[in-house]
Amino acid sequence: MSGMTAGTVFYFNDMISIRPYQISSRTLNITEGSGQAAEAPEWVLYGMDKDETISSETSPRSKLIHVLEGELHMLIGEQPCPLTAGAAVIVQAGTWHEFAAESSCKFLQISI
């Protein structure tokens, strides 16, 4: 399970690195106990260096974005959403959204 086992403590922050001038991502395999993989949430960790961006996109599934460290600015629809460590936001399916790292940051995205 991508470095995670049942009953063992793990830290998301330690599972992704920030690389200079890049965006890193790591998909976590958390399907244990779910009936079908297609219905299971998709968990992805991201590490973004300062000033990196992910251009505007939509998704067929809603997403929960949780910032682990740093500062991430999102535009959801037309609403700006500045997020700092510990903050989270839900992006509804089919909604245009984009990401910009105001400082180097790490975040977890769960497609639900």
N, C-alpha and C positions, 0 to 999 in steps of 0.2 A: 504493500500500500504506500509506495513512495516514501519510505522512511517512517511510516506510521504503523504501529501495531496496536491491537486492542489492549487496553489497560496500561499502555506505556505513554508517559508524558512526552510531548514533542512541542517544538516552537516553530510556528510558521515563519517568523523573521529569519531563522537560521536555514530555512529551506530554499531561499532565493537570494541571489546576489545582485548588487547594482554594479553595472559595468559602465565605464566612461563612454559617453556618447551613444548609448545603446538602450534598448528595451529588452529585458529578459523575461521569459515566461516559463512556467513549469506546470503542467497538468498533473493534478493529483488523482490517483486511482482510488476512489472511495466508493466502490460498488458492493462491498461486503454486506450481505444481508438484504440487499434490494432485490426485488423480483426480476426486473428487466433493466438492463443497462440503458436502454433508450429512454426510460422514464426517470432514471436516476439523475440527480443534479450533477452538473459538471463544475468541478472546482479547479480554478487556475490561479496560481500565484504570479504576480508581476513585480518586476523591479525596474524602475525608470530613472534614468539619470536626469538631473536638472535640465529643464527646457526641452525635454523630449515630449512628443505628442503622439496620440493615436487619433487619426482623423475621424470625422463624423461617420457613424455607422448605425445600423439598426440590428435588432436580433429578433428571431422568432420566439425566443423565451425571455421572460423577465430575468433581471440580474440583480443580485445584491452585491454592492461594492463596499468593502470594509478596508479602510486605510490602517495599515500596521505601523508605518513610520513615515515621517516626512509630511509633505503637503501636496495634495493632488487637487487640481481645479478641474471640475467637470462642467460641461454645458449639457443640460438635459432638456430637450425641446429648445426653448429659448430662455430657460432659467439657469443662471450661473449657480453652481454649487461648490463652494470652496470646502474641502475636507482636510482635516488634520488627523494625526494619529488618534485612533479610537473612534473616529466618526464613521458612519455608514449611511448609505442611501440605496433606495430601490429604484431601478429603471424599469418601467413597464415595457413589456414586449411591444415591438413595432415603433418605439420612440427613438428619434434621432438623438445621439449622444456622442460626446467626444471627451478626450482626456488630455490634460496638460500637466506635467510635473513642475510645480512651482519651485520645489526643491527636490533633491533626490528622494524618492519615495518607494515604498513597497505596499502593495495592496492585494487583497484576496477578492476574486470575482467568483460568485457562485451563480450559475445559470439554473433557474428554478422553473 
